Amino acid sequence: MKLFLQNLLIFFALSLCAVISFQWVRETDLRRDVQKLTDTVHDKLERIQALEMEVKHDTAEIQRLDALKTQLTQEIKTNKLEIASLVLQTEKATNEIERLTLQVDTYKDALKKANDSIVKQNEDIKRQNEEMAKLVEDRNEVVVKFNKVAADYNDLAKKWNQQQEELMKAATNTPPPPPSKK
């Protein structure tokens, strides 16, 4: 019986060794799986942190771009208002140019009429001078009329020259002189 017990003890010892080595192998596999899972969790946590940082960065960038968009929208509104103002000013300037062009044409016509009138008056003066040579007795009366007509035309020419000077001053955008006190 002693041999049986020894064999039984050896059998149990070997069985126990086999169980221990089986558990040791299994435990090693489980530790390896646990380490893989730990590594996976660690990698995922790092990825989550990286994604959170990207989200924060993207959120800040979105806010910056939104502020930039708002600023540009305001600038567009301001530019549209300025363009509308400039269009109105351009239309006013165009109308003013047209009005001044018509006024210049009117002055040209008036100048032409005045020049024609002066030419005609010069012809009349020549004719009157010829008649004066012929008619000595009417000379004094004709001279008085001629002097009066010449003075009127000189006044007209002086007024015309003053008006032309005022127009020239107005055309150069210089302020008009203050009115003189009479």
C-alpha positions in Angstrom: 0.0 0.0 0.0 2.8 2.2 0.6 3.7 2.0 -3.1 0.1 2.9 -4.0 0.2 5.9 -1.8 3.5 7.0 -3.1 2.2 6.6 -6.7 -1.0 8.4 -5.8 1.1 11.2 -4.2 3.3 11.4 -7.3 0.2 11.3 -9.5 -1.4 14.2 -7.5 1.9 16.1 -7.5 2.2 15.7 -11.3 -1.5 16.6 -11.7 -1.0 19.6 -9.5 2.0 20.6 -11.6 0.0 20.2 -14.7 -2.8 22.3 -13.3 -0.3 24.9 -12.1 1.4 25.1 -15.5 -2.0 25.2 -17.2 -3.1 28.0 -14.9 0.2 29.7 -15.4 -0.1 29.6 -19.2 -3.8 30.7 -18.9 -2.8 33.5 -16.5 -0.1 34.6 -18.9 -2.6 34.7 -21.8 -5.0 36.6 -19.6 -2.3 39.1 -18.5 -1.4 39.6 -22.1 -5.1 40.2 -23.0 -5.4 42.6 -20.1 -2.3 44.5 -21.2 -3.7 44.7 -24.8 -7.0 46.0 -23.4 -5.1 48.5 -21.2 -3.0 49.6 -24.2 -6.2 49.9 -26.3 -7.9 51.9 -23.6 -4.8 54.1 -23.2 -4.7 54.7 -27.0 -8.4 55.5 -27.1 -8.0 57.9 -24.2 -5.1 59.6 -26.0 -7.2 59.8 -29.2 -10.2 61.2 -27.3 -7.9 63.9 -25.8 -6.5 64.7 -29.3 -10.1 64.9 -30.7 -11.1 67.1 -27.8 -8.2 69.4 -28.5 -9.2 69.4 -32.2 -12.8 70.3 -31.2 -11.5 73.2 -29.0 -9.3 74.4 -31.8 -12.0 74.0 -34.4 -14.5 75.8 -32.1 -12.1 78.7 -31.7 -11.5 78.8 -35.4 -15.2 78.8 -36.1 -15.7 81.7 -33.7 -12.8 83.6 -35.3 -14.2 82.9 -38.8 -17.7 83.9 -37.7 -16.4 87.2 -36.3 -14.5 87.7 -39.5 -17.7 87.0 -41.5 -19.7 89.4 -39.3 -17.0 92.1 -39.8 -16.9 91.6 -43.6 -20.7 91.7 -43.7 -20.6 95.0 -41.9 -18.0 96.3 -44.3 -20.1 95.2 -47.3 -23.1 97.1 -45.9 -20.9 100.2 -45.3 -19.5 99.8 -48.8 -23.0 99.5 -50.3 -24.0 102.7 -48.5 -21.0 104.5 -49.7 -21.5 103.3 -53.3 -25.1 104.5 -53.1 -23.9 107.9 -51.8 -21.3 108.1 -54.5 -23.9 107.2 -57.2 -26.1 110.0 -55.9 -23.2 112.5 -55.9 -22.3 111.4 -59.4 -25.8 111.9 -60.6 -25.9 115.4 -59.0 -22.6 116.3 -60.5 -23.7 115.1 -63.9 -26.9 117.1 -63.6 -24.8 120.1 -62.5 -22.5 119.7 -65.5 -25.5 119.5 -67.9 -27.0 122.6 -66.3 -23.7 124.5 -66.5 -23.2 123.3 -70.1 -26.6 124.7 -71.0 -25.8 127.9 -69.2 -22.5 128.2 -71.1 -24.4 127.7 -74.4 -26.8 130.4 -73.3 -23.9 132.7 -72.6 -22.3 131.8 -75.9 -25.5 132.7 -77.7 -25.8 135.9 -75.7 -22.1 136.7 -76.6 -22.7 136.0 -80.2 -25.8 138.2 -80.2 -23.8 140.9 -78.5 -21.0 140.6 -81.0 -23.4 140.7 -83.9 -25.0 143.7 -82.3 -21.6 145.3 -81.9 -20.7 144.6 -85.5 -24.0 146.0 -86.6 -23.5 149.0 -84.4 -20.1 149.5 -85.8 -21.6 149.5 -89.3 -24.1 152.0 -88.1 -21.4 154.1 -86.6 -19.5 154.1 -89.9 -22.6 155.0 -91.8 -23.3 157.8 -89.2 -19.7 159.0 -89.6 -20.2 159.2 -93.3 -23.5 161.1 -92.8 -21.7 163.4 -90.3 -19.2 164.3 -92.9 -22.1 165.1 -95.2 -24.3 166.8 -92.7 -22.2 169.2 -90.7 -25.2 171.0 -89.1 -26.6 167.7 -87.6 -23.1 166.9 -86.3 -23.6 168.0 -82.7 -26.9 166.1 -82.3 -25.4 162.9 -83.9 -22.3 163.1 -81.7 -24.4 163.4 -78.6 -26.4 160.3 -79.6 -23.2 158.5 -80.6 -21.5 159.2 -77.2 -24.6 158.0 -75.4 -24.8 154.8 -77.4 -21.0 154.2 -77.0 -21.3 154.7 -73.2 -24.2 152.2 -73.1 -22.2 149.7 -75.0 -19.1 150.3 -72.8 -21.3 149.7 -69.7 -22.7 146.6 -71.4 -19.1 145.4 -72.3 -17.9 146.2 -68.7 -20.9 144.3 -67.2 -20.3 141.5 -69.7 -16.6 141.4 -68.7 -17.5 141.4 -65.0 -19.9 138.6 -65.6 -17.3 136.6 -67.5 -14.8 137.2 -64.6 -17.4 136.0 -62.1 -18.1 133.0 -64.2 -14.3 132.2 -64.5 -14.0 132.5 -60.7 -17.0 130.3 -60.3 -15.6 127.8 -62.8 -12.4 127.5 -60.8 -14.4 126.6 -57.7 -13.0 129.6 -55.8 -15.4 131.2 -53.4 -17.0 134.4 -54.7 -15.7 137.6 -53.2 -17.9 139.1 -50.6 -20.3 141.7 -52.0 -19.0 145.2 -51.8 -21.0 147.7 -49.7 -22.3 150.6 -51.7 
